């Protein structure tokens, strides 16, 4: 049922909460555990934001993204980022047709869900082309603008260990990601279940839960969800507290952070809290909803100084001190 078929916004929020449960159940046929990761990725999709998945190889990052694309019945493309990848390799290029006229040959960015695998392995020029697509939802080739399909999400992966031969993402590009989502190793029991399900002959049959029209409807619904002034002020306060040298900065922030989060963090805290409330069956977010997604929003927007690194103070610990 599309969002337009609901009689009221309240009914639509109920429908969104049910769709989330159905999505989670379907994804669990393929992805064992990683409940928090699945939840956070779905929140970013419903909030029209991009996500960066950070984890060591072999934690099913690619499988997770392709599974989500399948249950959402969306177009999916995977781009393996390498040092020799050129902007035209992802955006597409003008080619001379048989009729002697140039025509635009679309690149892999022209899809609903784009998996940018190992995004930090490609040079800044190609990262910049992806940045434009993420921000503008379009690409420019030979002076012409080409709109990307809607909905459009970039889910990028990054290996946090091996940094040799990589091009670290600049802060401007990191800021375009709504969430930074860390993936951890599965528990012992989860790993047993993973091995059982992947070493036999049984193959899970996935059902389509939502389509592009319904997702666009839910994105509009998230914007319409009301938020109390005190909750909105709490979200903005969290972001402003991360800025060292300002009136609102805490002692810990002044000691351990060299650069804080910008206004985009405040916006994403509000969007994320609204969506977190909706999929939890609530009609308006509270402070707990802001806290539930705060680490994912702020983690990649604060830059620790040498003192923090020397003393082993993590981004998570600094963010928790702001609550």
Residue pairs with C-beta under 8 A, 6 or more apart in sequence:
1 15
1 214
2 211
2 213
2 214
2 217
3 12
3 15
3 16
3 214
3 217
3 218
3 220
3 221
4 217
6 12
6 15
9 221
9 224
9 225
10 283
12 217
12 218
12 221
13 221
13 225
13 278
13 281
13 283
14 281
16 46
16 218
16 221
16 278
16 279
17 278
17 279
17 280
17 281
19 209
19 210
19 214
19 218
20 42
20 279
22 209
23 42
23 68
23 71
23 72
23 209
23 210
24 35
24 38
24 39
24 42
26 71
26 206
26 207
26 209
27 38
27 64
27 67
27 68
27 71
28 38
29 204
29 205
29 206
30 63
30 67
30 204
30 206
31 38
31 60
31 63
31 64
31 67
32 186
32 190
32 193
32 194
32 197
33 186
33 187
33 190
33 193
33 194
34 60
34 64
34 183
34 186
37 53
37 64
37 181
37 183
38 64
38 68
39 279
40 51
40 179
40 181
40 293
40 296
41 51
41 53
41 64
41 65
41 68
41 155
41 179
41 181
42 68
42 279
43 179
43 272
43 275
43 276
43 279
43 293
44 50
44 51
44 153
44 178
44 179
44 272
45 68
45 72
45 151
45 153
45 215
46 215
46 218
46 219
46 222
46 275
46 278
46 279
47 178
47 219
47 222
47 268
47 271
47 272
47 274
47 275
48 151
48 219
48 222
48 271
49 153
49 177
49 178
49 179
49 268
49 271
49 272
50 134
50 153
50 154
50 155
50 156
50 176
50 177
50 178
51 153
51 154
51 155
51 156
51 177
51 178
51 179
51 180
51 181
52 119
52 156
52 157
52 158
52 174
52 177
52 179
52 180
52 181
52 300
53 61
53 64
53 65
53 155
53 156
53 157
53 158
53 181
53 183
54 157
54 158
54 159
54 160
54 180
54 181
54 182
54 183
55 61
55 157
55 159
55 160
55 182
55 183
55 184
56 159
56 160
56 161
56 183
56 185
57 159
59 183
59 184
59 185
59 186
60 194
61 157
61 183
62 78
62 115
62 117
62 157
65 76
65 78
65 113
65 115
65 155
66 76
66 78
66 115
67 206
68 113
69 75
69 76
69 112
69 113
70 76
70 206
70 208
71 206
71 207
71 208
71 209
71 210
72 112
72 113
72 208
72 209
72 210
72 211
72 215
73 208
73 209
73 210
73 211
73 212
74 111
74 112
74 113
74 151
74 211
74 212
74 215
75 111
75 112
75 113
75 149
76 111
76 112
76 113
76 114
76 115
77 108
77 109
77 110
77 111
77 113
77 114
77 115
78 108
78 114
78 115
78 117
79 85
79 90
79 108
79 109
79 114
79 115
79 116
79 117
80 117
80 118
81 116
81 117
81 118
81 119
81 120
81 121
81 122
81 126
82 121
82 122
83 121
83 122
83 123
83 165
85 122
85 123
85 126
86 125
86 126
87 125
87 126
87 128
87 129
88 107
88 141
89 107
89 126
90 107
90 108
90 109
90 126
90 129
90 130
90 133
91 107
91 109
91 129
91 133
91 139
91 141
92 104
92 105
92 106
92 107
92 109
92 110
92 139
92 141
92 146
93 104
93 105
93 107
93 141
94 102
94 103
94 104
94 105
94 141
94 142
95 102
95 103
95 105
96 102
97 103
102 142
104 141
104 144
104 146
106 146
107 139
108 114
109 130
109 133
109 139
109 148
110 146
110 148
110 149
111 149
111 152
112 149
112 150
112 151
112 152
112 153
112 212
113 153
113 155
114 152
114 153
114 154
114 155
115 155
115 156
115 157
116 130
116 154
116 155
116 156
116 157
117 156
117 157
118 157
118 158
118 159
119 127
119 130
119 156
119 157
119 158
119 169
120 158
120 159
120 166
120 167
120 168
120 169
121 165
121 166
121 167
122 167
123 167
124 167
124 170
127 167
127 169
127 170
127 173
128 173
129 139
130 154
130 173
131 172
131 173
131 176
132 138
132 139
132 140
133 139
133 148
133 152
133 154
134 154
134 176
134 177
135 176
137 147
137 148
137 150
137 152
138 145
138 146
138 147
138 148
139 145
139 146
139 148
140 146
149 212
150 212
150 216
151 212
151 215
151 216
151 219
156 177
158 169
171 259
171 301
171 303
174 180
174 300
174 301
175 262
175 264
175 300
175 301
177 300
178 268
178 271
178 272
178 296
178 297
179 268
179 272
179 293
179 296
179 297
180 296
180 299
180 300
181 296
182 299
185 191
186 194
197 204
210 218
221 278
222 271
222 274
222 275
222 278
223 274
225 274
225 277
225 278
225 283
225 284
225 285
226 283
226 284
227 270
227 273
227 274
227 284
227 285
228 284
228 286
230 287
231 273
231 284
231 285
231 286
231 287
231 289
231 290
232 270
234 287
234 290
235 266
235 269
235 270
235 273
235 290
236 266
236 269
237 248
238 266
238 269
238 290
238 294
238 298
238 322
238 323
239 260
239 261
239 262
239 263
239 265
239 266
239 269
239 298
240 246
240 248
240 260
240 266
241 248
241 249
241 250
241 253
241 322
242 249
242 253
242 257
242 260
242 261
242 265
242 298
242 301
242 302
242 318
242 319
242 322
243 249
243 253
243 260
243 261
244 253
244 254
244 257
244 258
244 259
244 260
245 254
246 260
249 260
250 321
250 322
252 318
252 321
253 260
253 318
253 322
255 307
255 308
256 304
256 305
256 307
256 308
256 311
256 313
256 318
257 302
257 303
257 304
257 305
257 308
257 318
258 303
258 304
258 305
259 302
259 303
260 301
260 302
261 297
261 298
261 301
261 302
262 301
264 301
265 297
265 298
265 301
268 297
269 290
269 293
269 294
269 297
269 298
270 285
270 290
272 289
272 290
272 293
272 296
272 297
273 285
273 289
273 290
273 292
273 293
274 285
274 289
276 285
276 289
276 292
276 293
277 283
277 284
277 285
277 286
277 289
280 289
282 289
291 323
294 319
294 322
294 323
295 315
295 316
295 319
295 320
298 315
298 319
299 315
299 316
299 319
302 315
302 318
302 319
304 313
304 315
304 318
307 313
308 318
